[in-house]
Amino acid sequence: MIDEQTYLRFCEEALVAMRDHVLELGDDLANTRPDLLGANTPYAILTHCLGVVAGWASTVNLGEVVPRDRAAEFTATGPVAVLAADTDRMVKSLQEWVARSSVSAPPVNPTPGRQDWFSATQGGVLFHVYEELAQHRGHVDVTRDLLVARSRATD
């Protein structure tokens, strides 16, 4: 089993990489969708990731409800500096939630109507959090590349 600090390092690296890409893009590009059907903005993807972390690590695992509007995550826009600060706070919150989790215990507040195999234990839920962060880090990487290439082509 992976130790707590290693797990947190993986999660933090994913969150920080997405935060840094959003900051690098700036307010305009970070809030721009690439020309792909169904694509999201880097800002929205990172906003969604913050919702994932809070929703699963706190609400599901510990039963401490963090309000979340999943649909609104994908239409979120705003200043990148605010989202960067939210990301830094989420890294600290995740550290606290992981410290209070019991990897072999069942989640305190399982998601109603879902029977996900990973949600049998709090440890499984935490690995799902990292799975989502890793997946969406890749989305932000590709989205950033597309937006930068489009921006350069129009300069």
ABEGO torsion letter per residue (X at the ends): XBBAAAAAAAAAAAAAAAAAAAAAAEAAAAABBBBBBGBBBAAAAAAAAAAAAAAAAAAAAAGBBBBBBAAAAAABBEBAAAAAAAAAAAAAAAAAAAAABBAABBBABBBBGBABAAAABAAAAAAAAAAAAAAAAAAAAAAAAAAAAAAAAAX
